[in-house]
Amino acid sequence: MYSVPVTAVEGSISFDAATYTDGDTVTIVVDDADLSTAEEYVVNVESDTESQEDILSEDITDGVNQITTNHPVADVNGDNKITDSDFVYSNNLDGSGGISSISRNTDGTVDLELASDSDGDDSIGYTCGETVKISHSAESRFEGYFEINSSDSEGVLHITKGDSITGSYFDESADKERTTTASIEDETTDEDPEPLTLGPITEFSVSDLAGTSLTHTESVVEVPFSEDVSKAGGESGGLTLADNLTVAVDGVDVTDRYTLDADGSTDGQVVLSSGTPIDPRAKMTVEIDAVNDSIDTETIEPGSVDVTVAGATLSETDGNANAYEGSTVAFVATDGSADTDQAFEVESGTGTFVFSGRTGAGSQVFAFDTAARNWSGEYAIETFLEDGSVDRSLGVTLRELTVAVDVDGRNLTTADPIEGTVSANAAGRSVEAVLRSDSDDVAVVERTNLTLGGNGDARFDFAAATVSEAGSGNYTVEVIDAGTGSRNESARIRVVDDGEIETTFRSPVVEEHAGDVAEFVVDLDYTDTATVTVGSPEVGFRANVTVADGDEDGSVRVRFNTAAAVGVTGLPSDGGAVFGVADSGESSGDSTDAVVAAEIDDEHALTEWIDPGEYRLVVRSGTDPNATADHVGTLVVGAAAPRGLTNWVAPAGSAFSTRDDVSDAVDANRLTRASEIAAGDVVVHRLVENVPDVVGRHGSGPLGGRGPSPTARLPRRSPITGVTPPLGGRGT
């Protein structure tokens, strides 16, 4: 068996132009997927006038623990960073000094913290050379900026007319140094020395864009060129839609939706706007053709260019703004002060430097992919004027967006739709609900796009026809937020063929006495709800109860309190005192079975105690009491009969007027069971019977009347108590 070696993707380095003049700002770009987007790197830059030079021994002042190099420091060990390995510290082996940590300054010099104080023979060696800090900008691109000038200073590359400038970095995957070059020309040698270039195209929504009167605000597309542009062969400002710019979304030409609001004739900034917002997941492109520079000598290479679609927009003038983690955020410089090619810096909420950049020539926009940068929490974005002073400061909070999905039913048939609700902790979000199958053959069954309402919710419905075509099996519904990629998945949904759902009585005949609580077990196959009908109009009583198999053990033990049903014509949804559920005995945890709906036919309600006889039991799956029966059983109600009599004795003088008095006396051992009764004792008779029609009064004692009022959960037998007055002699 042979293995095929994997070829690493090679990196590249380039300047943004082939020629420059004195005073220009140079953009250098490294494209290397091996570099970490969360880190910053440096590249070496040189000119014929200012090349790298070895500093073999730079003296260190005696007795210090911090120094700053006299010159900018070049990267010589090929890690594209300035680290302690780029230095040689000499101390004559006496243990003094030594490098503890380093920090690169903006002018390229380096601050070194020493491990201990230096002494008189300490020195440091390094390679002197200008470097440029590069930061992640998009995908695998890293960008940095530096100034070239005929006047030498730290942090500025010194050049002379006719020089070549070189940028270099080490490509780790290829194990080689890569370089790029450009030339320095006199400003007068070319009427238009700068090549015409195109910057990143961004789509965003914004209420106002300084310098441009927007026709629409829902979708704004900025196409930035490095200088004024015109239609090829025509006058400056002659660009038109369709002829020069064609917009497509997911492969569909939508140019007719857009208006040309700025044509790039003065600053290279072309702006389009539309009243139709763009889904952040959409693939958007702008095709550019026949676009020339301002003097009609250079034509931009024609072709289709991908557009970065932003899920959120932060304006320079917002003061404080919120966005969500994971979204692509468009930062827009729009306060009216030199907004194109705007310089800015990003700091964390604790003031730590995070990123610096520029919006670029002909652009007021910079797009941050917060997911790629792993940004969350608090940030500050500061913009700067040309003199370096702070222009604006924008506070940004990146919050977590959470989404959830809840399905209406988890046990369905191929004749049912799959329905439910998706929600998020934000209103108005665009989300996608995806029906997925566990089958290896079909991962995604169907997708549907939704917009959350003002309460952050939206309903979804995958039609029964879709479920039928997909067939039986296990499914889930996944919800994905369009702007952030935040996602969540529902519980498993079990779908069976329509004929497989069934509910049955475990015992088709249930016997119980009038006034007692009848129990019967309902078994549920491929469903989690069942509706039971007790009785019929023919026997003078009819009631319905719907139960849910909350513990998913496939059964529900239903309780029907025949005594509590007397005189009742309306029931709460939990069944009240008439219907309830009990632990089925087959669940490993606490029972979560429940009554979810109940009703008594008011035309066939009990006005007195239930008559002995046979009462029809009907069960069907689901919640509709009128649906076709799955199974029929019988409740046989027998006549009530006393079960036993027990004598309890209390000391002479005891008095009991309520059942609570009796219970308290039993708890205090003042009322005890006895087979012999002494003269003067107070006797309490405990009669175990089925219905409260048995009179609970013997002799002329204080207790009498009917037995206990029905409760939601009567014991299997209901005790009735009565009190006999003191006896004149002994007895049994």
Secondary structure as GFF3:
##gff-version 3
##sequence-region A 1 732
A	DSSP	beta_strand	12	15	.	.	.	ID=ss1
A	DSSP	beta_strand	19	20	.	.	.	ID=ss2
A	DSSP	beta_strand	25	31	.	.	.	ID=ss3
A	DSSP	beta_strand	41	47	.	.	.	ID=ss4
A	DSSP	beta_strand	53	59	.	.	.	ID=ss5
A	DSSP	beta_strand	66	68	.	.	.	ID=ss6
A	DSSP	three_ten_helix	84	86	.	.	.	ID=ss7
A	DSSP	beta_strand	88	90	.	.	.	ID=ss8
A	DSSP	beta_strand	99	104	.	.	.	ID=ss9
A	DSSP	beta_strand	110	114	.	.	.	ID=ss10
A	DSSP	beta_strand	123	128	.	.	.	ID=ss11
A	DSSP	beta_strand	130	138	.	.	.	ID=ss12
A	DSSP	beta_strand	141	149	.	.	.	ID=ss13
A	DSSP	beta_strand	156	158	.	.	.	ID=ss14
A	DSSP	beta_strand	164	171	.	.	.	ID=ss15
A	DSSP	beta_strand	176	184	.	.	.	ID=ss16
A	DSSP	beta_strand	201	204	.	.	.	ID=ss17
A	DSSP	beta_strand	219	224	.	.	.	ID=ss18
A	DSSP	beta_strand	229	231	.	.	.	ID=ss19
A	DSSP	beta_strand	245	249	.	.	.	ID=ss20
A	DSSP	beta_strand	252	253	.	.	.	ID=ss21
A	DSSP	three_ten_helix	255	257	.	.	.	ID=ss22
A	DSSP	beta_strand	259	263	.	.	.	ID=ss23
A	DSSP	beta_strand	269	274	.	.	.	ID=ss24
A	DSSP	beta_strand	284	288	.	.	.	ID=ss25
A	DSSP	beta_strand	291	293	.	.	.	ID=ss26
A	DSSP	beta_strand	303	309	.	.	.	ID=ss27
A	DSSP	beta_strand	312	315	.	.	.	ID=ss28
A	DSSP	beta_strand	320	324	.	.	.	ID=ss29
A	DSSP	beta_strand	328	332	.	.	.	ID=ss30
A	DSSP	beta_strand	343	348	.	.	.	ID=ss31
A	DSSP	beta_strand	353	358	.	.	.	ID=ss32
A	DSSP	beta_strand	365	369	.	.	.	ID=ss33
A	DSSP	alpha_helix	370	373	.	.	.	ID=ss34
A	DSSP	beta_strand	377	384	.	.	.	ID=ss35
A	DSSP	beta_strand	390	399	.	.	.	ID=ss36
A	DSSP	beta_strand	403	407	.	.	.	ID=ss37
A	DSSP	beta_strand	411	413	.	.	.	ID=ss38
A	DSSP	beta_strand	418	424	.	.	.	ID=ss39
A	DSSP	beta_strand	430	437	.	.	.	ID=ss40
A	DSSP	beta_strand	444	451	.	.	.	ID=ss41
A	DSSP	beta_strand	457	462	.	.	.	ID=ss42
A	DSSP	alpha_helix	464	470	.	.	.	ID=ss43
A	DSSP	beta_strand	473	481	.	.	.	ID=ss44
A	DSSP	beta_strand	487	489	.	.	.	ID=ss45
A	DSSP	beta_strand	493	496	.	.	.	ID=ss46
A	DSSP	three_ten_helix	498	500	.	.	.	ID=ss47
A	DSSP	beta_strand	502	505	.	.	.	ID=ss48
A	DSSP	beta_strand	509	513	.	.	.	ID=ss49
A	DSSP	beta_strand	517	525	.	.	.	ID=ss50
A	DSSP	beta_strand	529	536	.	.	.	ID=ss51
A	DSSP	three_ten_helix	537	539	.	.	.	ID=ss52
A	DSSP	beta_strand	541	548	.	.	.	ID=ss53
A	DSSP	beta_strand	555	561	.	.	.	ID=ss54
A	DSSP	beta_strand	579	582	.	.	.	ID=ss55
A	DSSP	beta_strand	594	600	.	.	.	ID=ss56
A	DSSP	three_ten_helix	602	604	.	.	.	ID=ss57
A	DSSP	beta_strand	613	621	.	.	.	ID=ss58
A	DSSP	beta_strand	631	638	.	.	.	ID=ss59
A	DSSP	beta_strand	644	650	.	.	.	ID=ss60
A	DSSP	alpha_helix	659	667	.	.	.	ID=ss61
A	DSSP	beta_strand	672	673	.	.	.	ID=ss62
A	DSSP	beta_strand	682	689	.	.	.	ID=ss63
A	DSSP	beta_strand	718	724	.	.	.	ID=ss64
###
